[in-house]
């Protein structure tokens, strides 16, 4: 079963939709996930 890769861009689109329907709580949690994804340390190469 393929699961799409979660990217900050994907979450941003989702966040925008949540804000449009007035779901502020889930919007803020989505922003938290975007922040966490962006700041995940990348494994060092070599």
KELO-907062 format. One record per atom (N, C-alpha, C, O): x, y, z. Coordinates in steps of 0.001 Angstrom, whole numbers, plus 500000, padded with zeros to 6 digits. Layout:
N
XYZ/...
END
This chain:
46
500848498798500000/500000500000500000/500881501249500000/501712501431500890/500695502094499010/501499503307498917/500918504421499773/499724504714499701/501754505029500572/501336506219501299/502132507389500769/503354507309500647/501437508494500447/502156509641499901/503120510213500937/502830510206502133/504244510698500483/505213511309501374/504655512629501899/504181513466501130/504717512800503206/504230514047503789/505325515099503699/506423514935504230/504989516184503007/505945517279502839/505351518540503459/504134518640503615/506203519505503812/505669520775504309/504677521426503344/503706522053503769/504930521271502032/504027521856501038/502635521235501127/501622521932501065/502607519904501273/501340519195501398/500587519653502644/499381519895502597/501297519766503739/500684520192504991/500198521639504914/499190522000505521/500931522464504158/500519523859504020/499179523968503302/498323524771503675/499008523135502251/497721523135501540/496604522678502472/495510523242502474/496900521639503271/495922521125504216/495578522185505259/494413522353505619/496588522895505740/496389523932506754/495498525048506217/494623525553506919/495736525423504959/494938526480504348/493463526084504290/492573526896504539/493227524796503949/491867524285503888/491212524286505267/490042524645505401/491960523887506282/491425523867507648/491057525273508106/490038525470508768/491888526247507751/491621527621508134/490351528132507444/489569528871508041/490154527735506191/488970528156505449/487681527641506084/486661528331506081/487733526412506634/486519525865507248/486419526256508723/485475525867509411/487404527033509208/487339527542510564/487818526571511629/487501526742512806/488581525550511234/489077524564512198/490443525016512710/491479524472512329/490419526031513587/491659526674514025/492541525728514821/493764525757514688/491923524883515653/492704523966516484/493544523025515633/494741522860515872/492907522405514631/493653521498513750/494628522267512868/495693521755512522/494264523509512501/495168524350511724/496471524578512481/497555524445511913/496363524922513765/497563525182514563/498390523926514745/499619523984514738/497718522771514912/498457521511515044/499181521176513750/500295520653513777/498548521479512604/499185521237511311/500420522123511156/501451521681510648/500306523382511599/501469524268511560/502600523704512407/503770523795512033/502255523132513532/503260522506514391/503961521358513688/505167521168513849/503204520589512905/503794519469512155/504723519977511060/505787519403510828/504318521066510380/505172521663509352/506493522094509987/507570521831509452/506391522755511127/507581523234511833/508483522072512222/509701522137512060/507872521008512739/508642519836513159/509332519168511964/510487518756512066/508625519061510835/509206518448509639/510394519252509126/511418518692508734/510239520578509137/511297521441508620/512544521362509479/513662521519508988/512344521118510762/513479521150511680/513976519768512063/514775519619512987/513493518746511340/514004517402511573/515434517332511049/515679517623509878/516369516954511894/517758516868511423/517905515814510330/517397514700510454/518592516174509280/518836515232508192/519985514295508587/520961514735509193/519870513018508247/520995512120508538/522246512560507778/522176512875506591/523360512579508447/524601513010507815/525065511958506803/524994510756507061/525534512423505667/526011511499504629/527496511235504801/528263512132505149/527893509997504553/529298509650504647/529744509513506091/530911509221506351/
END
